[in-house]
Amino acid sequence: MSKLKKVSSQDLKDELQSRGFFVDNLWTTEDVKSMFNCTEDEAQEVLEQALTNESTMEHIWEAIDYHGQENELSINQSNQI
């Protein structure tokens, strides 16, 4: 794991993007710390709670659906109920 500390954040993002991850909107503990006086662990917990709660996840899926349809993408038949 210590080898990764030598890799730049941009190189890490590029690698994740090459594996299919969206990396243009990443949140960091600094975002939380700019709003609250907290430890690194507390900031991680706030991010985990904010980004994985049911409401956030539902909004993301709705936005993916909306923009996919706006871009006239065909619906994946294996994803239909």
GURO-658494 format. One record per residue: chain; x, y, z of N, C-alpha, C in turn. Coordinates in steps of 0.2 Angstrom, whole numbers, always signed. Layout:
<recs>
> A  X  Y  Z  X  Y  Z  X  Y  Z
...
</recs>
This chain:
<recs>
> A  +4  -6  +0  +0  +0  +0  +4  +6  +0
> A  +10  +6  +3  +14  +12  +3  +17  +14  -4
> A  +17  +9  -8  +19  +11  -15  +14  +16  -18
> A  +7  +15  -16  +2  +20  -19  +3  +27  -17
> A  +6  +28  -11  +7  +35  -9  +12  +39  -13
> A  +16  +35  -17  +20  +39  -22  +17  +40  -29
> A  +11  +38  -30  +7  +39  -36  +3  +46  -35
> A  +3  +50  -40  -1  +56  -39  -8  +55  -39
> A  -12  +59  -36  -19  +59  -36  -22  +58  -43
> A  -19  +62  -48  -22  +62  -55  -20  +55  -58
> A  -15  +52  -57  -13  +46  -60  -18  +41  -57
> A  -20  +41  -50  -25  +37  -47  -31  +37  -51
> A  -33  +44  -51  -40  +45  -55  -40  +43  -62
> A  -35  +44  -65  -34  +41  -72  -35  +34  -73
> A  -32  +30  -68  -32  +23  -68  -40  +21  -66
> A  -43  +24  -61  -50  +22  -60  -54  +24  -66
> A  -53  +29  -69  -57  +31  -75  -56  +26  -80
> A  -50  +23  -81  -49  +18  -86  -52  +12  -85
> A  -54  +11  -79  -58  +5  -76  -66  +6  -76
> A  -68  +12  -78  -75  +13  -79  -78  +17  -73
> A  -74  +20  -69  -77  +24  -63  -77  +31  -65
> A  -82  +34  -63  -83  +42  -64  -79  +45  -59
> A  -74  +49  -61  -70  +52  -56  -70  +60  -56
> A  -74  +63  -60  -74  +70  -60  -78  +74  -54
> A  -81  +70  -50  -84  +73  -44  -83  +69  -38
> A  -77  +69  -36  -75  +66  -30  -75  +70  -24
> A  -77  +68  -18  -77  +72  -12  -71  +70  -7
> A  -69  +74  -4  -63  +73  +1  -65  +75  +8
> A  -61  +73  +13  -62  +75  +20  -61  +82  +20
> A  -57  +85  +16  -56  +93  +16  -63  +96  +15
> A  -67  +93  +11  -74  +97  +10  -78  +97  +16
> A  -78  +92  +20  -81  +92  +27  -77  +96  +32
> A  -71  +96  +32  -67  +100  +37  -68  +107  +35
> A  -69  +109  +29  -70  +116  +28  -77  +119  +31
> A  -81  +114  +32  -87  +116  +35  -88  +115  +43
> A  -84  +110  +45  -84  +108  +52  -78  +107  +55
> A  -77  +108  +62  -71  +106  +65  -72  +99  +67
> A  -68  +95  +64  -68  +88  +65  -62  +84  +63
> A  -61  +78  +66  -55  +74  +64  -56  +71  +57
> A  -51  +68  +55  -51  +64  +48  -56  +59  +49
> A  -56  +55  +54  -61  +49  +55  -68  +52  +55
> A  -69  +57  +58  -76  +60  +59  -78  +63  +52
> A  -74  +66  +48  -75  +68  +41  -77  +62  +37
> A  -73  +57  +37  -74  +51  +33  -81  +48  +35
> A  -83  +48  +41  -90  +46  +43  -95  +50  +40
> A  -94  +57  +40  -99  +61  +37  -100  +60  +30
> A  -94  +59  +26  -95  +58  +19  -98  +51  +18
> A  -97  +46  +22  -100  +39  +21  -107  +40  +22
> A  -109  +43  +27  -117  +44  +28  -120  +48  +23
> A  -117  +54  +21  -120  +58  +16  -120  +55  +9
> A  -115  +51  +7  -115  +48  +0  -118  +42  -1
> A  -120  +38  +5  -123  +32  +4  -130  +31  +7
> A  -133  +37  +9  -139  +36  +12  -144  +35  +6
> A  -150  +33  +8  -155  +30  +3  -157  +36  -2
> A  -158  +42  +1  -161  +48  -3  -155  +50  -8
> A  -149  +50  -6  -144  +52  -11  -144  +46  -17
> A  -144  +40  -15  -143  +35  -20  -149  +35  -24
> A  -155  +36  -22  -161  +36  -26  -161  +42  -31
> A  -158  +48  -29  -157  +54  -33  -152  +52  -39
> A  -147  +49  -37  -142  +47  -42  -145  +43  -47
> A  -148  +37  -45  -151  +33  -50  -157  +36  -54
> A  -161  +41  -51  -166  +45  -55  -162  +49  -60
> A  -157  +52  -58  -153  +57  -63  -150  +53  -69
> A  -147  +47  -67  -144  +42  -72  -150  +40  -77
> A  -155  +39  -75  -161  +37  -79  -163  +43  -83
> A  -164  +48  -80  -166  +54  -84  -161  +56  -90
> A  -155  +57  -88  -150  +59  -93  -149  +53  -98
> A  -149  +47  -96  -149  +42  -101  -154  +43  -107
> A  -160  +44  -104  -166  +45  -109  -165  +51  -113
> A  -163  +57  -110  -162  +63  -113  -157  +62  -119
> A  -152  +58  -118  -147  +57  -123  -149  +51  -128
> A  -156  +49  -127  -159  +44  -132  -155  +38  -132
> A  -153  +36  -126  -149  +29  -126  -155  +24  -125
> A  -154  +18  -128  -158  +13  -128  -158  +9  -121
> A  -164  +7  -118  -164  +4  -112  -161  -3  -113
> A  -157  -5  -108  -154  -12  -108  -160  -17  -106
> A  -161  -21  -110  -167  -26  -109  -166  -30  -103
> A  -160  -32  -101  -159  -36  -95  -160  -32  -89
> A  -161  -25  -89  -162  -21  -83  -170  -20  -82
> A  -174  -22  -87  -181  -20  -86  -184  -25  -82
> A  -189  -23  -78  -193  -27  -73  -198  -31  -77
</recs>
